[in-house]
Amino acid sequence: MKSNPLNQPVADTALPPDRTAPLFGSMLMGGFECAAHRLRTGRRLDVAAATGHDRRAAEDYRLLHAHGMTAARDGLCWHRIERRPGHYDWSGLLPMLRAARDSGTTVIWDLLHYGVPDDIDPFSAEFVDRFSSFARHAARVIASETDAAPVFTPVNEISFWAFAGGETAGLTPFAIGRGTELKRQLVRAALAATAEVRAIDSRARIACAEPLIHVFPASADAEAEDRAAGHNQVQHEALDMLLGLQAPELGGHADAVDIIGWNHYHDNQWIDGGRCVPPGDWRHRPLHQLLIEAAGRHGKPCYIAETGCEGAFRPHWLRYVASEVRQAQAHGVALGGICLYPVISHLGWDDDRPCANGLFDGHDPEGPRSIYAPLAAEIAEQERDFAQSG
């Protein structure tokens, strides 16, 4: 036996035969940014509308298939669907559901990606009730449009949302010093939504999407090391709450999550209070090490739910992530997907600058979906490599 950093035993046994099997049909996936929150300026962000994806889903899913990706992350816009309490308008979602069905695309549907209707306070009990009701009605609509077993992410990035929305006033509800309270509330909402979804369709699989980070101490003294260790530990709180390992009064349980998704970008490692630690930096911890440690906590199938970068480095980043995923798989981690996120380049959240971060260009919602050829070539190479190694 050998032990991991959490002092949990890991057996040196034969690797399971399905550790490299895609969870959703294809190992590489495309993620459609669907953030829909209000900014601090008061303006409502709606990336699916800004890129035109909400109207061009059929075209976008076909583009994914043309590049070997038959699975995607996508999302519902709650604020658009429920403009009045208890009244739902599914006219925008139905074409997307039918496009996914007709193209044979497996979609992991985000039910809530930061975008709360304006009349709901996320700290209120009404928030949990309204969201779980929305989830129930959404699951019913989705079940009516396809015979495939659905996959949902009830609440995207609980950990990040709790920090940005509850500690730094960077996201809805723009609070400071209430991060723990918001995290518990988002967990309650996710669990309630999960119960409603499964009541509609018992086949439904529930995935999460949580940041995978590593924080380095700012100095070598014990206080700095303890502080960094605390940051690294707290990243797992939301998932532990969902699974009933922390704060059991919230109602978490071992079956609350079927698939664990990890979001990892080039700036997900940093010195506490300081600079980013990217690949190539002597401090940087290889992604496969982080995946082995994180996956070892719960033993559930997992995938990279978000990864990507901007500019010319895009293909090099994918090559790095894919190599690290294969190393994690070789160590027995059941890692079944890499989602390029976003797959359509869009304008920056806060400054409207053109972000060159996708495979396709979506800065003009009505314009052509021009392809970034170097990334397309790397996708094709990685798909060949995964097919051969599988």
N, C-alpha and C positions, 0 to 999 in steps of 0.2 A: 504493500500500500504506500501511497504518497499523500501528502497533505497540501491543500491549497492555502492561500493567505488567510482564509477564514477558519483555518484549522478543522476543516471538514474533510473526511477521508475521501479519496478518489481512487477507485480500483484500477489497477493496471491489467485490465482484461481485454478480450478481443473487442474491436470496435463494432457498434451496431451497424448492420448493413444499410440502414436508411439515413445515416448521418448526413449524407450529401444530397438526399432527395429533395427536389423543390417542394415547398409547402403549397404553392399556389399555381403550379403548372409550368412556370419557367423560372430559372434561377435568377435571371436579371429581370427587373420590374421597372415600371415608370410611375413616378409619383406626381400627381397633379396638385400643385399648391392650392389650398382652399381656405386659407386664413381669411376670416371675415369679421374681425373685431373693430371696435372704434379706436382711433388713434387719440393721443392726448390733445390733439387739435380739435377733436370732435368729429372729424371726418371718418366715415365708415369705410374700412378697407374691404374689398371683395375681389380677391385675386382671380377667382374663377371667371368672374365677369370681365375683369381687366384684360385677361389674356384671350377672352372669347371661348374658353374651354366649355363653359356652361352651355353654349350654343353650338359648339363644334365637336362635341364628344365623339360622335360617330367617326368623323375624320381623324381625330386624335387617337382613338383606339386602333384604327386601321394603321396609322403610322407606327404605333408601338409594334403591332404584329409584323409589319414590314421589316422591323429591326429585331425580330425574334423574341419580343417581350409580349407574353400573353396574359400577364397579370399587372395590376395597377393598384395604387392607393388613390382614392378619390374621396370626395366628401359632400355632405348635404349642407345647405345653407339654412340653418334653423331660423335666422332672422327674416329670411325671405319667405319661408314656408309658413310660418306662424306669425303673420303680421298683427292678428288680433288673438287674444287668449282663446285657445280651444278651437280656432278656425284654421284649417290647413289647406294650403294651395300647393298641390303636387305637380302643377303643370310644367315647372322647370326641371323637376327630377325625372319625370316619366321618360322623356326622350333619352336621357343619360342611361337609365336602366335598360331601355330597349336597345340602345347602341351597344352596351356591354353584352347583353344577351345575344344579339345578332352577330356580333363579332367574335363571340366565344372568349371574351375577356373576363377573367376572374378579378373581381374588385373587392378590396378591403375598404369598406365604407366608414369614414369618420362621421360620427353623428354630431360631434361638437369639436370644432377646431377654432376655439377662442371666440366665436361669434355668437354672443348672447343677445336675444331681443332686447330692445331698449327699455321695456317696461318691467324687466326682471332684475332684482338685486341678487347677485350670485351668493351673497351671504345669507339669504332668507330661506326658510323652509319651502316657500313657494317654488324656488329655483329647482329643488330636487323633484318636487311633484310635477311641475310643468315639463321638465326635461324627460322624466321617465314616461310621461304620457306621450310626449313627442316621439320618443323611441319606440313605444308600442305601436303607434300609428304608422311610423316609418317602416317598421318591420313587417307590418301587414301589407303595406303597399309593395314593398320589395318582394315579398312572398307571392303576391298576386301576379308578378311580372316574369318570374323565372322559376324553374323547377330545381335550380342548383341550390345547394346548401349555402346560406349567406355567411359572410365574414364581416364582423364589425369591430371598429375601435370606438368604444363609447365616448371617451374623452381623450383628446390628443394631448400628450406631454403635460401630465398633471404636475410633475415636479417643476418644470420650467414655468408653467403658468402660475403656480403657487409663489414662486420666487419673483417673477416679473410683475405679476398682478397684485401680490400680497405684501411684498417687501420693498420694491423699488418704484411702484406706481408707474410701471412701464406698459402694462396691459390692463384691460378690464379686470377688476373694478377699481384700479388705480389707488390701491391702498398701500400703506407703509406700516411695517411691524405686525402684519396680520397673516404672514405667509403660512404658518402652521394651521391657522383657522381655515384659510382658503383651501389648503391641501386636503384637510379632512372633509370639507364640503364637496370638493370635486370627487373625492373617493366615494362619498355617499351617493352622489349623482351617478357616477359610473356603475356602482353596484345596483342601484335601483333600475337604471336603464338596462343593464344586463339581464336582470330578472324579467323585465317586461319583454325583451327581445326573445328570450328563451321560452316564455309562455306562449308566444306566437309561433315560433319555429324551434323545436327542440334540437334540430340539427345545427343550429347556428354556432359558429365558432367565434370566440371572443379573443381579439388580439389587443395588446397595448402598444404604445409607442412612447418610450421614455428615453431621455438623454443618457448616453454613456460617456462619462467624463473621467478625467483624472486631474487632481489638483496637487501641485508640489509645494512643500513648505517654503516660505520666503527666506528662511534662515535655518541653521542647523540646531537651534536651541529647542528644548523639549516643548515649550509652549507653542512655537510655530509648527512643529511636527504634529502636535495634538490637534491644532486647529485645522491643518490640511487633512488629517485623517478623518476629522469630523465631517468636512465637506464631502469627502469620498464616500463616507458611510451614508450620509443623508440622501444621496442620490437614489438609494434603494428604498426609501421610506414609503413612497406612494405604492410601489408594487407590493411591498410587504404588508401594507394596510389592505390592499385589495385581496391579498391571499390570506388574511387573518393572522399574520405573524406579528403584527403590531396593531395596537388600538382595536382589539377584537370587538369592542362595543359598536364600531362602525358597521359591522355585519360582514366583513370579509371572510372568505373561505377558500379552501384549496382549489376549488373548481371555478373560481371567479374569472380566471384568465386561462385560456387554452394555449395561446402562442405569445411569446414575449418578443416585442420589437424594440430594437435599440437604435437610437438616432445618434450618429457620430459624424462630425465634420472635422476639418483640418484644425479648427480652433477649439476643439473640445478638451484640450489639455493646456493648462496654464499654471504659472506661479501665483500662489495666493496673493491677491492684491496687485499683481504685476502682469507681465507680458505673456503672450501665447507661446506654447512650446510645440511647434509643428514637427512633422517627420523630418529627420535630418539633424535636428537638435540633439545634442548628446544626452539631454535629460529625457527625451521622448520615450514613452513606453509603447512598444509595438501593440497594435490593435488586437492581435490574436491573444495576447496576455490578458487584456481587459475582458475580452469575450469569454475566455476560459474561466476567469474568476466570476464574472457576472452570471454566466450560464450555470456554474456549479452551485449557485445559491438555491436554485429551485428545480433543476432537472427537467425543464419543459422545453419543447421545441422552440426555436427562436429564429429571428431573421434580422437583417439590417433594414430597419423601417425607413430610414432617411440617411442619405449620404450624398455628397457632391461638393463642388467648389466653383469658383468663378474663373473665367479667362482661359488662357492657354494651358493652364495646369489641369484642366478637367480630365483628359484621358490618362494622365499620369496618376491622378488621385484614384481613379477607378482601378487602375492596374495595382496600385498599392493595396486598396481595400480588398480586392478579389484575392490577391496573394495571401493577405492576412486571414481572410475567411477560410481559404483552403488549409492554412496551417491550423486554425482552430478546429476545423473538421477532422484533421489528422490526429488531433488530440482528443477526439471523441465528442466534440460539441455538435449537436444536431442543429445545424445552421442551414435553413432552407430558402434563403433568398437575399438579394441585394436590391434595394429600391433606390434608383437614381431620383433624387429629390432636390429641386423640382426637375421634371423632364421638359418643361416649357419655360424658357427664360421670361422673366417678368420685370416690372418696375419695382424699385426699392420701396419697402413699406413706408419709410418716413420721409424719403427725399425724392421719390419718383425717378431716381437715376436708372438707366438701363442696366440691369444685372445680366451679364452673360454667363448664366449658370445652368443652362439646360442643353438638351440635345436639339430641341427645336426652338425657334424664335417666336415669342408671343407678345413682343412689346406693342405691336399693332394688332388689336383683337380681330380686325378684319383682313389683315395682311397675310401673305404666304407663310407657311410653316417652313422656313428655310432651315436646313440641317447643318449642324456643326460637324463637318466631315471627320476631323481627327477623333472626336468622341465616338462617332458612329463606327469608325474602323476599330477602335479599342473594344467597343461592345461586341462586335462580331468576333474578335479574337478571344475575348473572355468567354463568350458563349461556346466557342469550340473547345476551349480548355476545360470548361465545366462538363461539357458533354463527354469528353474523353476520360476525365477523372471519375465521373459518375459510373 
